[in-house]
Amino acid sequence: MSHMPHSILGTAVRRIEDPDLITGATTYVGNVVAGRTDVLHAAFVRSPLAHAHVTGIDTSAAAAAEGVVAVYTAADLELPAHHGLMVLNPDMPRPPLATDRVRFVGEAVALVVAESKAAAVDAAELVEVDYDPLPAVVDPEAALAPDAPLQFPDAGSNVAGGLRSAEGAAVLDGAEVVVRARMVNQRIAVVPLEGNAILVDPTDADHDLVVHVSTQMPHGFRAQLAGIFGLEADAVRVIAPNVGGGFGGKAGMIAEHTATVGAARALGRPVAWVETRSENLVSMPHGRGQVAYYELGLTREGRMTGLRCRVVGDAGAYAGFGGALPLHMTYVMAPGVYDIPKVGYDAVAALTNTTPMGAFRGAGRPEAAAHLERLVDIAAAELDLDPVELRRRNFLDPSAFPLTTPVGANYDVGDYDLPLREALRLADYEKLREEQAARREAGDPVQLGIGVSVYVEITAGGGGSEYGSVRVHPDGTATVQAGTSAHGQGHATSFAMLVSDRLGIPMEKITYEQSDTASVPRGGGTGGSRSLQMGGSAVRVAADDVLKEAIQRAAALLEADPDDVALTDGGEFGVTGVPSATVTWQQVAAEGEIFAGVDEQQADATYPFGAHLSVVEVDTDTGRVRPRAHIAVDDCGRVLNPLLVEGQQHGGLAQGIAQALYEEVLYDPEGNPTTATLADYHIPTAADLFSFEAVTTETPTPRNVLGAKGIGESATIGSTPAVQNAIVDALRPYGVTHVDLPCTPERIWRAIRAGGGEPWREPADVFAGLPVRGGDSQDESGAI
């Protein structure tokens, strides 16, 4: 008799969440709203102008409309201005309802509350707002020009924040070859299947407020709400039911949330707001949005000697989380997988008359990988080296880990050639190059392109703590909790696997609880691919503690030494050498449930990595790209459930490839969004996609008990530059050196006819006045 020899971990276990999701038995905020008759409905009056003074608001006609309960402006609710998930510049907060000025099309100006959603929407049309138009600026580089229209005139500029390195161009000293490129990582929309949604109930007997909200971070939402409204955290209950996708866009408390809470408190009645798709495309924070000027120094033999980065980030209309990403996350991942001895990095976040920026799958890391991997291909072409060979000459040495990079990232473990070798093998790289050469020789108008990217990213940034608990009930069933919050990733399955593996309790007898602040005492929520390594580790440690207690109880029942008691293959407790003496979980727990709750610490982040290889066909007559194959080899440390990992890879690939080929949020020069519906904003359909080959290598991290790193964002990070590199590779015979994202047919067609990429130009001198990174003039937010 021994511990169970066959671990469930590492096997493909089907998701236990899926039957309810597929059959519609799940509950979203909209379902909660629809199931109640006491709920009032909110609709927002939104600005049709990108920049204007608000000189008057007449709500009388709307207030008199049938079914309307109240109409609120900023003056009525007097809510504090604030930021969402993170503050870049505290002097540039967003009012929940616009006060004297609007700064982007779609900004909320007034709020109508009515007995039905239809009545609220109809009455919102009756609110008359007088605007005095102001000049708008939508391009972040233009926003930093001395004569640009100012978003916050008292600030004196549109600089929301910025930092620079002291070395400047000196990091390129001694280089024999320097390659340069200006690269655009375009603004994209999050587009979750379910938009934002919130139901605020101030009538609960046990709490000042009960809030059902579609969020990734229920406890963080509660903390922010309590702080804004001056409430004790325990007086607020936040529940995230099923969440129809988050991708970073549902982290933090946004303006519409605050206004809805304010209205419900003012009325003393439940109020709900469920976002429409057209609202979502202009009001949910957008992602990416960087213009990068990169220079890479090398020896003639292809050794990298220095990297200089100057990045202009688009903050949108306010100085929140998205504006901070170029200063922090993109910076931390700037040198990627390479041994670059000197790195200089300057970044500035610019305010524009556009939707505020936030997180989107990868949040700063995809931009870093896209910039660097594109530049490495440019260097390979300049040195007439195979792009694979140039990468291999510069990989960090696997034996050097753990190591600290020149920008201060503390890499845990990595063997960057491992996934690259696998990707090349699966693709039959040499055969692809032979096919490419044959097409070039034949002058085929449909050219073959092969693109490679090798990336490292950061998950569970900064490490920290997460809560997990396991409770075994007297009937032998178990309940597991974690402070993370699933929105489709498979937490219920993975955490039940951990408990079943450790305790021998069948998965069907394990219930998972999450995302309710009244039952789960604390938690960091879900973001930055932290859930398994943080929440899963906590659950595993809690299961260990439960097992220890159970063994003590079993030993007493069996009248044996606890050191001789262990779980049998059948999930019962037995005594070594006495196969007939066993007790069940029901017997062990009969005297009372066994519980353990822990806050598991992780000292630092983990750093997943991988290699992607993309094969595309480009019709040089039309610019059309047909992706032919994409091989993703991602290393997220120990794999708990290959099925869940592959699902994350597939989702990440769809979004990363879409950024390379299709997606882009656009504005006209006056700040009017021209991609405000899904008729204009192209997300991929099944018809646009193709079969991916998604595999893994396993390099366990020593930083948690599971050896696991995050996987949720990896495929997004690796895929975009691989596709972009493949497209440019296909166009090399035409003299094309670069095509900016997204690589649309028109952009490709024009590049072919022009015979090159965008020529290098020095960026405007917008970095010189920024605080030096780590200097005395920098505060914690990076603001200046």
Salt bridges, closest charged atoms under 4 A:
ASP18 OD1 - ARG15 NE 2.82
ASP38 OD2 - ARG36 NH2 2.89
GLU115 OE2 - ARG269 NH1 3.86
GLU141 OE1 - ARG182 NH2 2.66
GLU141 OE1 - ARG761 NH2 3.92
GLU176 OE2 - ARG300 NH1 3.90
GLU194 OE1 - LYS250 NZ 3.24
ASP201 OD2 - ARG36 NH2 2.89
ASP204 OD2 - HIS207 ND1 3.12
GLU256 OE2 - ARG46 NH1 2.92
GLU256 OE2 - ARG94 NH2 3.95
GLU279 OE2 - ARG46 NH2 2.90
GLU295 OE1 - ARG180 NE 2.60
GLU295 OE2 - ARG308 NH1 3.80
GLU295 OE2 - ARG310 NH2 2.85
ASP314 OD2 - ARG187 NH2 2.83
ASP339 OD2 - ARG303 NH2 3.96
GLU373 OE1 - ARG391 NE 2.81
ASP377 OD1 - ARG391 NH1 2.86
GLU389 OE2 - ARG393 NE 2.74
ASP412 OD1 - LYS709 NZ 3.36
ASP417 OD1 - ARG392 NE 2.64
ASP417 OD2 - ARG421 NH1 3.10
GLU422 OE2 - ARG425 NH2 2.77
GLU435 OE2 - ARG439 NH2 3.05
GLU435 OE2 - ARG628 NH1 2.89
GLU457 OE1 - ARG365 NH2 2.85
GLU466 OE2 - ARG530 NH1 2.44
ASP516 OD2 - ARG237 NH2 2.58
ASP544 OD1 - ARG502 NE 2.26
ASP544 OD1 - ARG540 NE 3.61
GLU549 OE2 - ARG553 NE 3.17
GLU591 OE2 - ARG553 NE 3.94
GLU593 OE2 - ARG471 NH1 2.55
GLU593 OE1 - HIS473 ND1 3.57
ASP599 OD2 - ARG522 NH2 2.77
GLU617 OE2 - ARG439 NH2 2.60
GLU617 OE1 - ARG626 NH2 2.67
GLU617 OE2 - ARG628 NH1 3.40
ASP634 OD1 - HIS612 NE2 2.88
GLU646 OE2 - HIS650 NE2 3.58
ASP688 OD2 - HIS682 NE2 3.16
GLU713 OE1 - ARG365 NH2 2.71
ASP729 OD2 - ARG433 NH1 3.09
ASP729 OD1 - ARG440 NH2 3.86
ASP740 OD1 - HIS738 NE2 2.91
GLU746 OE2 - ARG750 NE 3.05
GLU758 OE2 - ARG182 NH1 3.33
GLU758 OE2 - ARG761 NH1 2.77
GLU762 OE1 - ARG310 NH1 2.97
